[in-house]
Amino acid sequence: KVLICFWSAARMAWRRVASCRGTPVTSREGAQAGDFSRNESDTVPLLDDESVQDNSLPSSGSTRPDRPFTGSSLSDGSHINFLIVPKRKFSIQELTKGVEEQVSRITTTVIGRDEPNEKILRYNLETLVRYGAIRASTNTGTVFTMDNFCWRNLLTVLIIVACSFLIVKVTHEGAAAGIDERPMEDLLQQFAFIVPPTLSFYATLIITRWWSLRLGTLQKVFDAIMNISLIMAIELRAPKWAALRLQVTKYAFCSVELFVQAAQRTPDLHTLVEMDYLTPVEAHYIFKNENLWQRPMVMWSWILNILMNAMDHEKTPGGRVNLVIGQCCGARNGMTHLWAHLDTQLPFAYTHLVILLVNLQSFLIAIKSGIICAKCWPGSKYFTMGSAVLKSIIVAFVYQALIQICYVIVDPFGDDVLDFPVVAYQVYVAGQVHAINHSVMTAPAVAEDGTLTRPRHTKINDDGDSISSDSRSEGGEDGHSSTSSDH
């Protein structure tokens, strides 16, 4: 009770200090509580038409590129409009090089160019089994290394054991050996029938939801990006549509960044402008949508509108247009699926009951271990004492470690080492889009008589456009295509 009161008073004092200083809540609890407050980096100024056409920059140089723009006004009240210059030009080829992989004996971790947090991409199960879980405990991503919850839990168990031991020694003095432990043993047996299946079912639900987020949210959006790139490469392959294809690709990858920001409750439009995903005017319009989940939806509505207008100009059949509509709606459904999972958690009463049962069992085992130590102390039965303490530590550690894994993966869009490496997934998708753009322009054409004509000496730029001379047939005089290449 003293520890609980001390912890509650410390948290209350910290929140009062933070509120007085105006410090935003950055903890995982604050994020899950729905803190959608905008920060300075989410503020992007609206540019007037003249400043956009002139492409002007502030002459005073008062704002630095690495600091968020906050805006300023002249003495007469007129607003100064600035144009934020992207740090680098958007390119699919550059996006495929956006992560750095670090391969260790068991795990492969990735670090993004704009995301310094290390995350696990994959691990080698065979090496883990052969190497041994105990020797791999110090590896990145285990319950021992991802945060200090495990060590705090072990320290708490040892403190309870010590307190139980001292209380029994003081209250019973030399009569500790006569203490009856059977009532506590019966109570622990009842907990042994309740806690393991309850915690196992809870952990199964969390892992199922975690995998559902991977397939039902991220994969749907990524599939939509790759499928739309394939449709554009076929239907809008003419050079005049090159800028449109690039813009649609930028909007698609921007939607991924926006819904990740919505999941993390950390809006940052300034970074998207610097990454050349958005122009300042587009970012200002996105900024008007105060609900963060609305912002990625805007991207896909723009994509659908652009592609439908372009296909109308190309006289594309309606069935193919329906494919585009289906892909855009699928991406929207995936983002809605993410919102439903993050904002519709498992019932709080159920989660609280599961954690309460685990904590009570850990406390009872620690108290029993303290009593056993007090009974064995006069007889110098140190082996029995050590076994009792070790049992309390192992049992409490196993149950608390499962709870730890559950609270880490329940929201896999954070910065923890076990969260989704979204940047690495984007690199994979960018590689697929890059391959599609380059392969379609070099694909053989089918003649009316069924023969194939292959491009000769074709050069493709980074956007997938052909810059070579006219294609020539590789077939012989008989009209059949050759099986060998002249490249």
N, C-alpha and C positions, 0 to 999 in steps of 0.2 A: 504493500500500500504506500509506503514511503517513496519507493522508486516511481510508482505511477503518479503520485502527487507532484514529485519533483519534476518529472518529465512534462506534465501538463502545465505547470507554472513556467517552465523554460520555454515551451512553445508559445504560450500566451505572451510572454515578455518579448520574444523574438518578433511575433506578428505586430505588436504595438510599435516596436522600434522601426520595423519595415514600413508600416503605414505612416509613421511620422516623417520618415526620410523619403517616402514616395517610391520605395523599391518595389518593382513588380514581382509577383509570385512566379518563381521559375521551377519549383519542385514538381515531381510527377503528380502529387496530389492536387496542386494548383492547376495543372494542365487538365486533369480529368474533371475538375470542378467546373470547367467551361469558361476559362479566362480568355475571352476573345478580344481583349483590349489591344488597340493598335500601338505599335512602337514607332519610333522615328524612322526606321528604315522602310516602313510600309508607306511613307508619305512621298508621293511623287507629284511634282507641280504640273498644272495644266499649261500647255503652251498655246499661245495664240498662233494664227496662221502665218503672220509675218515672221515670227521667230523661227517657225519650222522651215519656211522657205529660205530664209537667210542662213539657216544653220549656224546661228550666232552663239558664241560662248561668252561668259562674263569676263569683262576686261580686267576687273580688279583681282581675279583669281582668289577670291575670299573663301571659296568652297573647294575642298580637296576631294579627289575621286574616291578615296577610301572612307569618306565620312558620309553619312546619310544627309540628304538635302532637307533643310528645314524651311527654306523660303525666307524672304525678307521684303520689306516695303519701303518705299521712299517716304520723305516727309510729307508729301502731298497726298499720300494714301494710295498711290498707284502701285500695282504689284509688279515685281520684277520676275520675269519668266526665264528659266534656264533650260538648256538642252543637255541632258545627261548623255555623255558619249560612252558607248559600250567599250569595255576593256578589250574584247576580242570579237571578231566577226563569227557569226554562227556558221558552222560547217559540220556536216555529217561525218566527214572523215576525221575531224578533230574530236568529235564526240566519241568516236570509237576508241580514243586513247585517254579517256577521262579518269581512269583508275590505275592504281599501282598495286599489283599483287605481291604479297609476301608469303612465301611458302615455307612452312616449318615442318617438323617431323610428322605432325598429326594434322594440323589445320592449315588452311589457306585463307588468309585474311586480305581485305582490300581497304585501301584508303583513297578516297576521291580527291580530285583536284581542288574542289571547293568544299570538301567535307573532311576535316582532319580526323574525325573519329574512326577508329579501327573497328571493322566488323568482320565476322566469320562468313566466308562465302561457301566453303565446303570443308569436310573433314574426311580422313581416311579411316574407315571403320576397321579394316584389317590391321592397320598399324596400331590402332588403339587397343585392339584385343591382344595383339602380340606384345605390345610395349607394356601393357598393364595400366589399369585405371589409377592405381596408387601413384605410380611414377609420373603419370600424366596430369596429376592434380594441379601442378603449377602452370599448366598450359593455359593459354588465353581462352576464356569462355567457360571455364568450369565454375562450380558454385563457390570455390575457394578464391577465385580471382576476379569475378565480374563485379563484386562490390564487397563491403565489409560486413554484410548481414550475417554471414556464417560465423565469423569470429565474434561478433557481438552476441550471437545466440549461445555459443559455447561459453563465453564469459558469464552470461546470465545463469546458465545451468550450474556452473561451478560456484557462483555466489549463493544460489539457493541451497546447494548441497552443504556449503560451509555454514550458512545460517541455520539450517536444520540440525546439523551436527552440534553447533554451539548451544542452541536452545535446549536440545535433549540433555546435553552435558550439564547445563546450568540448572535445569528444572528437576532432573532426576538424580543428579550427582552419581552415587555408586549403584543406583538401582536401574540403570539404563538397560541392563541385560534382561530384565523382566518385562520389557515392553512387548505387548502383543501386536504383531504386524498383520494378523490375518484379516481384519476389516479393510485395511488399505490394499492388501493383496487381492481381495475379492473385488474391490472397486476398480483396480487396475485391469482385472480380467474382463470386467464389463466394458471398460474403454477399449480393450483389445478387440472386442467383437464389433464395436461401433466405428472407431476411428479409421482403421485401414480401408474397409470398403467405401466409406464415405469420402475419404480423401482421394482414393483411386478414381472414383467416379467424377469428382470435381476436377482432378487433373486431366482426365480424359476429355471432359467438356472443353477445358481451356485449350488443349492441344488441337482438338477438332475445329474450334473456332479459328485458331491460328492458321491451320492449313486452309480453311475456307477463305480466309483473307488473302492468302497467297494465290489461290486459283480463281476465286470468285471476284476479286477486286483488281489486283495488279495484273494478272494474266489477261483478263478481259480487256483492259486498257491497252496493254502491250500488243495483244492480238489485233485490236482495232487499228493501231498505228501501222503495223506491218501489212495488214490487209488493204488498208486505204492506200498505202504507198504502192502496193502491187497494182491496184486498180488504176491509180493515177499514171503509173508507168506504162500501162497498156492503152487506156482511153485518152490520156492527155500527154502523149509522147512527143508531140510536135515541139520544136524549139521555142515557140512563142509562149508555151505554158511553163517554161522552166522556172520563172520567178514565182508563179503560182504554186508549183509543187514545193518549192523551197519554203514559201510562206506557210503552207499547210503543215509541213513537217515541223516548222518552228512552233506553230500553235499546238500541235499534238504533244511535243515534248514539254512545252510550257504548261500544258494541263497536268502533266505528271508532277511537275514542281509545285503547282498550285494546290493539288489535292494532298500532297505530302505536307505542305505548309498548313493546310486545314486540319490534317490529322494531328500535327504537332502543336497546333494553336500558336504558331509563330509566323505571322504574315511578314513578308519581306519582298516587296515589289521592286525595291531599289536594286537588289541583286539580279532580278530577272531582266531589268533594263540593261545592266552592265553585261549580262551574258548574251545580249542581243536576241532574247526571246520576244521582248516587247519593245515598242517605242514608248517614249514618255507620254504621248497622248493616249495610247492604248492602256498604259499602266494607270493613268489617271481615271480612265473610265472603269477599269477593274476596281480601282480604289473606292469607287462609289458604292460597290456592293459590300456592305458591311458584314454580311454573313460570309464567312470564309468558304463555306461549301458551295456558294453560288459562283465563285470565281472560276473553277475549272469547267463548270457547265457552260459558261460564256464562251470558252475556247472551242468547245465542240459544236456549239450553235454557229459560231463563225465558220468553222470548218465545213459544216453541212451546207451552209448558205453559199459559200464560195464554190464548192464542188458542184452543187446543183446548178448554179448559174453557168459555170464553165461547161458542164455537160449539156446544158440547153443550147449553148452556142455551137457545140460539136455535134448536135443532133444525135446524142447518145440514146439508145433504146431505153424505154422505161424500166425494163427488167434489170438492167445494169445500174440504173440510178437507185433502184430499190436496194441493191447490195450496199451502196454507200450509206443509205439511210439506216439499214440494219446495223452496220458497223458503228456508226455514230451513236445510235441508241444503245448498242451493247456496251460501249465505253461509258455512257451515262449511267447505265444500270450497274456497272461495276463500281463506279464512284458512290452511287447511292447505297450499294451493298456495304461499302466501307463505313459510311456514315451510320447505317443501321447497326453495325456491329459495335462501333465505338460508343455510340450514344444509347445503345440498348444492351446494357451489361446483364450478367446473371443477377438474379434477385439479391439485393443487399442482405436481407435476413438470412438467406441460405449461405452466402459467402461468409457472413459474420459467424454463423453457427459452426461451419467447418473449421474456421481458424480458431474459434473458441475451444472446440474439442481438442484440437492439436495442442494448443497452449496448455490446457488443463492437464492433458496427459503428460506433457513434458514436465510440468511443475510437480505433479504427483510422483513421477519416477524420480525426480531430483530429491524430493522430500524423503521418499523411502530410502534412497541411497544414503542420505545424511543420517537417518535413524540406524541403518545397518552399520555405518561407520562408528556411530556412538556406542552401539552394542559390542562391536568387535574391538574397540579401543582398549579396554582393560585387559583383554586376553592377548593383545598384540597380534591379532589376526589380520596382518597387513594385506595378504593376498586377497582375502574376502573383501576387505575395504576397497582395494584397487579395482577388483572386478565389479563391485557395485557402482563405483564412480564412472568406470569406463562404459558400463551398460547405459547409465543415464545419459552420458554424452553422445553415444552412438545413436540411441533411439531418438533422442531429441533432435540430433543433427539430421537424420534421415527425413523425418517429418517436416522439419522447418525448411530443409533444402527443397522439398517438393513445393512448399508454399512460395519459396523464393523464386523458383523457376516459373511458377504460375503468374506471379505479379510482374515478372519481367516480360514474358511473351504475350500477356493479355493485350498489350498495345505495342505491336512490333514496328511502329513507325517512329520510334524515338532514336536516341543516340547510343543506346546500350550495345554491347558487343554482340548480343544475340538477336538484335533487331534486324529487319530486312535490309540487306545492302542494296538499296534502290538504285544507287549510282551504278553499281556493277550490272544490274538488270538493264538499265538504260544503255550501257555500253553494248550489251548483247543485241538489244533491239536496234540500236544505231548501226551495228554491223550488218544486220539483216536488211535494213533499209538501203544501206550503201551497196550491198550486193545486188539487190533488186534493181536499183537505178542503173547499175553498170551492166547487168546481164541482159536486160530487156533490149537495149540498143544494139546488142551483138547477137540477138536471137535470129535464127534463119527465118526467112519469109517463105510462105507457101504460094506457089504459082497456081494458076487456074487448072493446069493439067496435073497438079499433084506433086510437082517437083519442088525442091528446096533451093532457094538462093541464099548464099551465105555472104555476110559482109566481108570485104577485103580491106586490110590495112586500116581498121577502124580505131580511132582514138576517142576516148571518152574522158570528159572533164570530171571534176569532183561532184557535179550535180547530176551526172548520168546522162549528159547530152552528147550526141555524136558530133565530132568536129572534123570528120573525114570526108573524103570524096564519095561519090555515089557508089552504092554497092554493086558488085559485079557477080555474075553467076559463076560458080565453081563447077558446074556440070559440063559435060562434053557436048559434042555436036548432036548426040542423040537425045538431048534434053534431060538426061538423068543427072542427078547431083553426084558429085564426086565424094568418095569416102575419106579422102585425105585433105589436109588443110594446106594452103599456100602461104600461111603466115611465116 
